[in-house]
């Protein structure tokens, strides 16, 4: 009975770790594809990102060291029509590019 409970917990933990690895790989693939292929010219491709979405996307790029893409995305957003300063913007740090 105790062993079954331990095995169940290990199974749940293993499933959660597998899911996290899948999510991380998907995020890494997304960042690589966007920053390497599409570039951050989101408005040219019809994207309409609000302040919150831009912040989250820029943070994702920075986690994977795509600083230039994150900074360009933020600059583009701040100049674009969808920036209403609904949320504070992340600081643009140029020296990490």
Secondary structure by P-SEA (a helix, b strand, c coil): caaaaaaaaaaaaaaaaaaaaaaaaaaaaaaaaaacccccccccccccccaaaaaaaaaaaaaacaaaaaaaaaaaaaacccccccccccccccccc
